[in-house]
Each structure stands twice: as C-alpha cells, then as structure tokens.
Amino acid sequence: MAGRGASAARRAARRRLGRYAEAEAELRAVRDSQERLFGADDPDTTDSGYGLQLVLANLGRREEAVALLRDTVAGRRSALGPAHPLTLRARAGLLEMLPATDVVTEDGGALLALPSECARHLGPGHTVTLGARHNHAWALYLLGRFDEADREIRQVAEAYVRRFGPDYPVVLAARQLLSRTRAALGHLDEAVALITDVVERRERGLGPEHPFTAAGRRLLDAYRAGRQRP
C-alpha cells in the first residue's frame, strides 16, 4: 500500500511539473494493469483513468480525454453512487473539457446545474463544489455569458485565496479565467494586470518553462495585441 501511494505521488508530481509524456506512460500502464486485474469499474481503475485524462487534456488530446472522463463518470456512478465526491468531481471535469454546445446537452442538460447539486450534497464550501463552480464559470465563458462567468469566477477566486493563499496553482487558474472574463467585458487593462500577476507568480512557483507559465504568457501577448477574447 505504501509503495502504491509513493507511485501515485510521483505521478502527481510529474503532472505538476508539466512532465506530461512521462506521466501518461506510467498512468496508462497502471490503468491497463488495474483494468486487467480488477475490471473497468473498480474504483482504483477509474481513479487511474481520471488522472490519465488530466494528462491527456494537458497534452492537447481533448477527444481522448473526454472519452476517458465519461468512462470515469460512469464507473464512479456505478461503484460509488451519483452523490459521492469523486463522482461529482469527475462530472465537474466535463464542465471544463466539453465544447460549449456539448455542455448544454450533456447528461440531459443537467451538467450546467452541477454546482447547485454539489452544494446540496457536499456543502457550498467543499473543494469539489468550488471546483465545479470554477469549471462552470469556464463553461459560461465559452457560451458567451460573460457577466455570469465573471461573477462566478470572481467569487470562486476570492474563496480560493482565503483557503489556499495567493500563490496556489488553482488560485492562479481562477485568476487567469477572471482575466479572460474582464477582457471579454471590455476591461482590457484590468485583464492585463491580472494575467501579469499570474505569470509572475507562476514563474516564481513553477518556473518560467512550465506549461502553465507559458500559457499565461500567451494570453498576455494576446491581450497586448488587442484581442479581448483569445
């Protein structure tokens, strides 16, 4: 058990460091072994699938990631139930991963109401609920509902800062999305200030070559080029 925990920690560290190709190879091997030994719906198998789809998404392989995430949702629903935090977390991932048109129709249209469902089962301050609201704000942004997205992500970012401090990666991800909503609403100077702060904090915490740092710099360049919705 201790060895398996150490392996999981190494895989998580590779993801955080942006070493996605290494993480993919190890996660895929682990998932294949678990599926062969325990079955596709075993909780350990679905956990490996969840980690693998995160890596695939960061490698730009969205279609593969979405298919795997849907499998993870189905497996967790079957094994753990629809209200389990891990099931709700996997469904929240779909809010981030799906194109806008699919978000509206996914799960019979219930996906856009996921933050309320998470709050009902887990409470409004639970990290899964906050994560669902974060991804919900992204979905609203993609749908062009900028005012709603702006209100949602501002509240989430403030809650994250209170809980984790200003430099935590998920805080910076939320503030990056806030910069997008501010730009889309015409507040380009504010958007530039927000993403500049995000990039500087990522350079200190993750390093200048980390993919998240590079993504922030690309967004900053787009704003400076006058593109309000990169």
N, C-alpha and C positions, 0 to 999 in steps of 0.2 A: 504493500500500500504506500509506504514511504517513497519507494522508488518511482511509483506511478505519479505521485504528487510532484516529485522533483522533475520528472519529464514534462508534466503539464506546465510547471513553472518555466522551464526552459523554452517551451513552445510559445508561451505568452510573452516571454522576454524578447524572442525573435520578432514577434509581431510589433511590439512596442518600439523596437529598434529599426523597424522598417525592413527587416530581412525576410521578405515575404516568400521568396522562392524556397528558402530553406525551411521555413515554417510549413509551406504547402506540402513538400515532400514528406516531412515527418507526420503531419496531421493525416495525410492521405493513407500512409502506411498503417497508422494506428487505427483509423476508421475502418479500413479494409479488414484488419485483423479482428476488430471487435464485431463487425458485421458477420464475419465468417463464424466466429465462436459463439456469439450471443444473439445474433439476429438484428435486423434493421431497426426494430422498435425498442431495443434495450436502451435505458437512459444513458449509459456510457457511450453507446454508438451515436445517439442523437446529440450528445454533448460534443463529441468529436466533429460531427457534421456541422454544428453551429460554429465551432472555431474555424473549420475549413472554409466555410462560406465567407467569413470575415476576411480571410486572407485572399480568397479569390476576388472579392469585391475590390480590395486594395490593389490587386494586380490588373484591374480593369476588365475582368471576365464576369460581367454582371449577369448574363443569362445563366451561366453555370451556378453562380452564387444564389440567384433567385430560386432555381430549381431545387438546389440543396436546402435552402432555407424553408421552402414549402414542405419538403420531406421532414425537416426537423420539426416544424409546427405540427404536422400530422402525427409524427411519432410521439412528441411530448403530450399532445392532447390524449392520445391513446394510453400512454403509460402513466401520466401524471395527472391528467384532468385539465379541463379548459381554464380553470382559475388558478392553476399553480403559477408561481412567479416565473419559472423557467419557460413555461408555455407562453405567458404574456410577453416575456422579453423577446422570444423568437418572433411573435406576431408584430411586436414593435419594430423589429428589424425590417419587416416588409414595408413599413411606412417609409423607411429610408431608401430601400432598394428599388421599389417599383416605379415605373413611369407614372406620370400623373393620371393618365387615362385608366391604368390598371388599379391605382389606389381607390378610385371611385367605385369600381365594380368588385374588387376583391372581397371574398367572404360575404357575398350578398350585400355589399355596401356597408358592412359593419366595421370595417377597418378604421375609417375616419372617426368613429366613436370610441376607439380603443383607450384614449386617456381617461375618459369617464369610467370605462369598465375597470381599468387598473386601479383607479382611485376607490372605486366601490369595493373591490376585493382586497386591496393592499393598503389603502390609505393614500391621501394626497401627497405625503412627504416621502413615500417609498422611492428608492432609487429607480425601480422599474417604472413607476408612474412618471417620474421626472424624465426618464429616457424616452418613454412613449410620447410625452408632450414635446420633447426635443425633436423627435422624428416627425411628429405631427406637424410641427412648425415648418419643417422642410417640405413636407407634402403640400401644405398650404402655399408655400412659396412657389413650388412647381406649378400649382394650379392657378397662379396669378392672384391669389388672395393675400396681397401683401400686407394690408393693415392687420388682418387677423394673425398672419405669421409673425409680424413684428411684435405685437402684444404678447403672443405666446412665448416666443424665444427670449424676449427681454425678461419676462418673469422667471423662466427656467434658468437663464444665465445668472440672475440675482440669487436664486435658490442654490445653484451650484457653488457660487462664490462663498456664500455663507457656510456651506457644508465642507468644501474642499480647499478653499483658498484660491487666489487669482491665477496660479500657475498650473493648476491641474489640467491634464490634457482635455478632459471633457468640457471643462470651463472654456478653454480656448476654442474648442469646436463650436460651442454655443455662441461665443462672441464673434466667431467668423461668420456664422449664419446671420447673426444680428447685423453685421456689416452689410451683408447682402440685402437684407430687408430695408435697411436705411438707404442704401444706394437705389434700390428699386422704387422707393418712395420719393426720390429726388434729393436726398440729403447726402450728397457725394462726399463733401468734406468730412462729415462725421464718419462715413463709411471708411474713408482713407485712414482716419485717426484710429479707428477700431482695429482694422486689419494690420496697421503698422505695429500697434502694441502686441497683437497676436504673434506676428512674425518675430518680433524681438524676444518675446518670452519663449517661443519655440526654439529659437537659435540658442538661447541660454540653457534650456532644459533638455532639448532633444538633439541639438546640434544643427549646423547650417545645411547639412546634406540630407537630413531626414525627409522622407516624402511629405510629411505634413507641413514642414517648414517650407519646402518647395511649393506646395500647393498654395500656401498663404502668399508667397511672393508672386505667384502667377496672378492671383486675384488682385493684389495690389497693383501690379502692372496693368491689368485690365482697367481698373478704376482710373489710373493715371492717363490711360489712353481715352478716357471719356466714356467707357462702356458701363452703363449703370446696371446691366443685367448680364454678366459674363456667363 
